[in-house]
Amino acid sequence: MPASQLLHIGDNEVSDAQAPRKLGARALHFLQFDREVADFLRLQHAATPLIVLEQAAPETVIVPCYSPFRPIFSVADLQRYAPETLIGYMSFGPVLYAYSRFLIDEVTTLEKQGKRVKVLFLLRDAYLLSAACEAYTGKPVGKLVRIRGFVAIAASFRTRADVDYYISGINPEFHDFYCAAKQLLLPPEVTESLIRTAHHSADPQTAFYQLLREDDVLELIFKNSSALRARLTRYMSRQLELEEGDTVVLADTGYNGKTLEYLSRTFKDELQVNILGRYVVASDEPFRSADSKALITTPWWNYDLFEQCCTANEGAVVDYDLNGDPVLGGVELSDKQYKKVINVQAECVRFICDARAFFTKAGVTHEYSSLQRAAHAALFRHAHMPIEAELEYFKDFQHDNFMELDRKKSFYRLESALKNARRMPSPYRLGAYDTRGLGLDFTFSALVQKRFQLDLCSEDMNVRFSPLKISIQRTPESQVLLLRAHHLHDGYFSIMLPYVGGTRVKMLLGEHYEWLQIEDLQFVTNAGSVCGDVSISLDLEEINREGEIYQCLSQASVATIRPVCLQQFKTPHYFHMIFRPLVSRAARNPS
């Protein structure tokens, strides 16, 4: 049956409405309750997993964990606690020592099963993993190879089902037309044409993914993917010397195993090899491939800085020539950053050499479980409880995970963390490095929300509010509303004011405030995208203004937002104001 003849009805907005529409089916989102009941049930549901906090803790939680690496730190030359030593020797070093043990044990087990094992460290991120394993064993382990997820996915498109498989894995909340088209190897001019056509539809996202399934587009995808697959096959066969019957172990930092997944889909049968993945960190989700194992499994990835410190100083592979030789892109990140990375890497290797020598001399062999727990604790501490030296050392670091879109991104911005906290209703949206200067309570709140997948909104985080009376004026009548602004952080409040084309919105500020600070007043879409700053469009009556500070001279003080435009939008738009009351009128007039 054609997808367009199906009607899917369900109560989940993403899986029952967005996903079917993306696949070309018709869909309706079934709403079970009115808002008040839904909000109450959502909070009750969020409380359910938290009852574990009132239950007796298991012994493994309350008993101090044994760390096998304490004697190493006791006798080592820690170079007066230089930051690269704290990061490389004392944090990442134990992680990589445990990973080396994990990987070598896995290889040994496979070889005992009669498998012919070839270990491949995926550049760029597995560069330090290779050096760590060599330091652990005293000899080279496997090969450094230039294969990455983008190439593995791009070489996998042979049928319509392959394209559907890739598209079905795109998160509808973070879709990017250009990124998807580039992954499908579509030329820029074709991409632009498809996007223009899609935007003429009422639902551009659904229209775009339907256009990708048209015969002429699929033919182009298959042609380009086939050519890349042939070049990649040549690289794997000639330079990696893979033979029929080999067991290939991909060693990488992690996380969800996309490279393993797509290489297996494409080459497992074609090359007659078995492909496995052995990672530092991997997703703990139950549908994870049985061919994938990791030193640490977690429900989320928070280890970008660790990954960046494992990389080689070279560009990512973007293609292969006709001989199968890899073609590398340019180096995107600064020499200053790579110099710091090299220093951290040297300290990691020094730790592994010291630990190997110490444990050999002492005749000590640790249980794998104790190494694994110590490694997880070290990586978790680094990711969620960074110390001042780490914040300073990594402050200029960037990553190029958005390389397909040719852009870089900073890991964190300490200088803007406080400002962001004043704008966001929950610390869940800020990283641990961003909020470290605001206190660990931010970090712990975010961890609880993420670990238990709590469905909380801004109104749930804080019941404190501040009143704001407004008047919406449209000739010849007006409507007066008393609204509630919700508290964010540090005394700042957030409120969304309705926008109706051609109207004036009067904020009766003098009703409740004598002094206040307005940090932001923006015109936004229903999705939160900023259309413009409207603070310059304020007409003030009986109000003195000095920058962001407003003095209301009387109870009749009013700030009016002039009409932005006369346009009627298809979707709702709002005025979003961030403000902080400084002196309330009630504080001076208790009656």
C-alpha positions, 0 to 999 in steps of 0.5 A, spaced: 500 500 500 502 506 498 504 510 504 500 516 502 494 512 503 495 510 510 493 514 516 497 513 522 493 516 529 497 516 536 499 519 542 506 521 541 508 527 537 514 525 534 513 517 533 506 518 531 506 524 528 512 527 525 515 520 523 510 517 519 509 524 515 517 524 514 515 517 511 510 520 506 504 517 510 498 521 513 498 522 521 494 525 526 496 527 533 491 524 538 491 528 545 488 524 551 488 530 556 486 537 557 493 541 559 491 541 566 491 534 567 496 532 562 501 537 566 499 534 573 500 527 570 507 529 567 509 531 574 507 525 577 510 521 572 517 525 573 516 523 580 516 516 579 523 514 578 526 519 583 523 514 589 529 511 588 533 516 592 528 515 598 530 507 598 536 504 601 542 505 597 546 498 594 552 497 597 556 498 591 554 505 592 555 507 599 562 503 600 568 507 597 570 504 591 577 501 590 582 505 586 588 501 583 592 507 581 593 510 588 600 507 588 602 510 581 600 517 583 604 516 590 610 515 587 610 519 580 613 525 578 607 530 578 610 536 575 608 540 580 601 539 578 601 542 571 594 542 568 596 537 562 599 532 568 592 533 572 588 532 565 593 527 562 596 523 567 591 523 573 585 523 569 585 520 562 591 516 563 587 511 568 582 511 562 586 509 557 590 504 561 583 500 562 581 501 555 588 498 553 587 492 558 580 491 555 582 491 548 587 486 549 583 482 553 578 482 547 583 480 542 586 475 546 579 472 547 577 472 539 584 469 537 583 463 542 576 462 538 580 461 532 579 468 529 584 471 525 584 478 528 586 485 525 585 491 529 584 498 526 584 504 530 580 509 526 583 516 525 582 521 527 579 520 534 583 513 535 590 516 535 591 516 542 588 509 543 593 506 538 599 509 542 596 507 549 595 500 547 602 500 544 605 503 551 601 498 555 603 492 551 610 494 549 609 493 541 605 496 536 597 493 536 594 493 529 593 499 524 591 506 524 586 507 518 582 513 515 575 511 515 570 515 518 562 515 519 560 520 514 564 516 509 561 509 511 554 512 511 555 515 504 558 509 501 552 504 503 546 507 498 545 501 494 537 501 494 531 505 496 531 501 502 538 503 504 536 511 503 530 510 507 534 506 513 538 513 513 533 518 513 529 514 518 535 515 523 535 522 522 532 526 529 526 530 526 528 535 532 535 536 529 534 535 522 538 539 517 537 539 509 544 541 507 547 536 512 542 530 509 543 532 502 551 532 503 551 525 506 547 523 500 552 525 496 548 530 492 551 536 488 550 543 491 546 545 485 541 539 486 540 540 493 539 548 492 533 546 487 530 540 492 530 545 498 527 551 494 521 546 492 520 543 499 520 550 502 514 551 497 510 546 501 506 547 507 510 542 511 518 543 508 521 537 512 516 532 509 516 535 502 524 535 502 524 527 504 519 525 499 523 529 494 529 525 496 525 518 494 524 521 487 527 516 482 531 521 478 534 523 485 535 516 487 539 514 481 544 520 482 545 518 490 546 510 487 551 513 482 555 517 487 555 512 492 557 506 488 563 510 486 565 512 493 564 505 495 568 502 490 574 507 492 573 505 499 573 497 497 580 498 494 582 502 500 580 497 505 583 491 500 589 494 498 592 498 504 589 494 510 590 488 507 583 485 509 582 478 507 576 473 506 575 470 513 578 476 517 575 478 524 576 486 524 576 490 530 574 497 530 577 501 535 575 508 537 572 513 542 565 511 541 559 513 542 553 510 538 557 505 533 555 508 526 561 507 523 561 500 525 553 499 523 554 502 516 561 498 514 557 492 516 551 493 512 555 494 506 562 490 507 560 484 511 558 480 506 561 483 500 568 482 503 566 476 507 569 479 513 566 479 520 566 487 523 566 488 530 567 495 534 571 496 541 570 502 544 572 507 550 564 509 551 558 506 548 551 507 548 547 503 553 541 502 549 538 495 548 538 495 541 545 497 541 549 492 536 551 485 539 558 486 535 559 492 539 562 492 546 565 498 550 569 499 556 564 504 559 556 504 557 552 510 558 545 513 556 549 519 553 555 522 551 559 527 555 566 526 553 568 531 547 574 534 550 576 527 552 575 525 544 579 531 542 585 530 546 585 523 543 585 526 536 591 526 531 593 533 528 591 532 521 584 533 517 579 528 516 578 523 510 573 526 505 574 521 499 579 516 496 582 517 490 582 511 484 588 508 487 584 507 494 589 512 497 585 517 502 584 524 501 584 528 507 581 535 508 584 541 511 586 541 518 580 546 521 583 547 529 589 551 531 596 549 532 595 552 539 590 547 541 594 541 538 600 543 542 596 542 548 593 536 546 600 533 544 602 535 551 596 531 554 597 525 550 604 525 552 602 525 559 597 519 558 602 515 555 607 517 561 602 514 566 601 508 562 608 506 562 609 508 569 603 504 571 605 498 567 612 498 570 610 499 577 605 493 576 610 489 573 615 490 578 610 489 584 607 483 581 600 485 581 594 484 576 588 487 577 581 485 576 578 488 570 572 490 574 576 494 578 580 498 572 573 499 569 570 502 575 576 507 576 576 509 569 569 510 569 570 515 575 576 518 572 572 520 566 565 522 569 569 527 574 573 530 568 566 531 564 561 533 570 566 536 576 572 539 572 577 543 576 579 550 575 585 548 572 581 544 566 577 550 565 583 554 564 586 549 560 580 548 555 577 554 555 579 556 547 578 549 545 574 548 539 571 541 535 569 540 528 564 535 529 560 540 524 565 539 519 560 537 514 557 544 514 564 547 514 564 550 521 567 549 528 564 550 535 567 552 542 566 547 547 564 552 552 564 559 554 565 561 561 564 568 560 557 567 557 554 562 562 551 566 567 548 570 562 545 564 559 543 561 565 539 568 566 535 566 560 534 558 560 529 555 565 533 549 566 540 547 567 539 541 563 540 546 557 547 548 559 553 543 560 557 542 566 563 546 564 559 552 562 555 552 569 561 550 573 562 557 575 555 557 578 555 551 582 555 544 582 548 544 584 546 546 576 550 540 574 547 535 579 540 538 577 542 536 570 544 529 571 538 528 575 534 530 569 538 526 564 539 520 568 531 519 569 529 522 563 524 527 567 519 530 562 519 537 566 518 544 563 520 551 565 514 552 569 515 546 573 522 548 575 520 554 579 513 556 582 516 563 583 513 568 578 512 576 578 506 579 575 506 583 569 499 587 567 499 588 559 494 592 554 493 589 547 490 595 543 487 595 537 482 600 534 477 601 537 478 596 543 483 594 548 484 588 552 487 588 559 491 581 561 494 580 568 500 575 566 505 571 570 513 571 568 517 565 570 523 565 574 529 563 571 536 565 575 539 570 579 532 574 580 531 574 572 524 572 569 521 570 563 515 572 559 512 571 552 507 577 550 502 575 545 503 578 538 497 580 533 499 584 527 497 591 527 496 592 534 500 595 540 502 592 546 502 596 552 506 594 558 503 597 565 510 597 568 508 602 573 502 597 576 508 593 580 515 596 579 518 602 581 525 600 578 526 594 573 532 592 568 530 589 561 535 585 559 532 583 552 526 584 548 525 580 542 520 578 537 520 571 536 517 565 532 513 559 535 519 555 535 523 560 539 527 563 533 529 570 534 526 575 528 529 581 531 530 586 537 524 590 539 527 594 545 528 600 540 521 600 539 519 602 546 515 608 547 516 610 554 510 614 558 513 617 565 519 612 565 526 614 565 531 609 562 538 609 562 541 603 558 537 596 561 535 600 567 528 603 567 525 607 573 517 608 573 515 615 576 508 613 577 503 607 578 501 610 571 508 608 567 507 605 561 512 602 556 508 601 549 511 596 544 510 599 537 507 594 531 513 590 528 509 590 522 502 589 519 504 582 516 499 576 519 503 570 520 501 563 519 504 561 525 504 564 532 509 570 534 511 573 540 514 578 544 519 575 549 522 579 555 527 577 560 527 582 566 529 583 573 525 587 578 529 591 582 524 595 586 517 593 587 511 598 588 508 593 593 515 594 597 514 601 598 506 601 598 505 595 602 497 596 603 
